[in-house]
Amino acid sequence: MIEDRKIVSKLNEYMKKNKPVATVNIVSTDGSTPRGIGSTMLVGERSNLIEGTIGGGILEEKAKQDAVNCIANKENKLINYALNNSSGNDKNLHMKCGEE
């Protein structure tokens, strides 16, 4: 709950200053994941992590890159990332924590 308040506070701060920011949220999971549904992070326009986490590692780095692209293109996206080989998703990140 405290983490959620920090995220909302930082988001509010950036919006008041009219600074570009992206929210990255886990909206669904399937199998083993580093963080659960509702996990959130805020990303700045230079790929800087402002607050929160969605699990770290390559997942978080890829999501930060995609967030920067969304900021630059002024768009919202729903992006699926596969953590292991089980889904056949072309965005497979080959993470060990995603193996079952």
C-alpha positions in Angstrom: 0.0 0.0 0.0 2.8 2.4 0.8 4.4 1.6 -2.6 1.1 2.5 -4.3 1.1 5.9 -2.5 4.6 6.6 -3.6 3.8 5.8 -7.2 0.7 8.0 -7.2 2.5 10.8 -5.5 5.4 10.7 -8.0 2.9 10.5 -10.9 1.0 13.5 -9.6 4.3 15.4 -9.2 5.3 14.7 -12.8 1.9 15.6 -14.1 1.8 18.9 -12.2 5.2 19.8 -13.8 3.9 18.7 -17.2 6.9 16.2 -17.4 6.5 13.2 -19.7 6.0 9.9 -17.7 4.7 6.5 -18.5 3.0 4.0 -16.2 3.9 0.3 -16.7 1.4 -2.1 -15.1 1.2 -5.9 -14.9 -2.4 -6.5 -15.9 -2.4 -10.3 -16.2 0.0 -13.2 -15.6 0.2 -16.9 -16.5 2.5 -19.2 -14.6 5.5 -18.1 -12.5 6.2 -14.4 -12.5 8.6 -12.1 -10.6 5.7 -9.7 -9.6 2.0 -10.0 -9.5 -1.0 -8.3 -11.1 -1.2 -4.7 -10.1 2.6 -4.2 -9.9 3.4 -0.8 -11.3 6.4 1.3 -12.2 6.8 4.9 -13.5 9.3 5.5 -16.3 10.6 8.9 -17.5 11.3 9.9 -21.1 15.0 9.0 -20.7 14.2 5.4 -19.6 14.8 6.4 -16.0 13.0 4.4 -13.4 11.1 7.0 -11.3 9.3 4.7 -8.8 8.1 1.2 -8.4 9.0 -2.1 -10.1 7.5 -4.8 -12.2 10.1 -7.4 -11.3 13.5 -6.1 -12.4 15.9 -7.8 -14.8 15.4 -8.0 -18.6 11.6 -7.7 -18.2 11.9 -4.3 -16.6 14.6 -3.1 -19.0 12.5 -4.1 -22.0 9.4 -2.6 -20.6 11.3 0.7 -19.9 12.4 0.8 -23.5 8.8 0.3 -24.7 7.6 2.9 -22.3 10.0 5.5 -23.7 8.8 4.7 -27.2 5.2 5.2 -26.0 6.1 8.6 -24.5 7.9 9.6 -27.7 5.0 8.6 -29.9 2.3 9.8 -27.4 0.5 6.5 -27.4 -0.8 3.9 -25.0 -0.1 0.2 -25.6 -0.9 -3.2 -24.1 2.3 -5.3 -24.6 2.6 -9.0 -23.8 5.9 -10.3 -22.7 6.7 -14.1 -22.4 9.1 -14.9 -19.6 9.8 -18.4 -20.9 9.4 -20.6 -24.0 5.9 -21.9 -23.1 3.8 -19.4 -24.9 5.4 -19.1 -28.3 5.2 -15.3 -27.9 7.7 -13.4 -30.2 8.6 -11.2 -27.2 10.1 -14.1 -25.3 12.6 -12.8 -22.7 14.0 -16.3 -21.6 13.8 -15.5 -17.9 14.6 -18.3 -15.5 11.9 -17.1 -13.0 9.3 -17.7 -15.7 10.1 -21.4 -16.0 7.9 -24.0 -14.3 
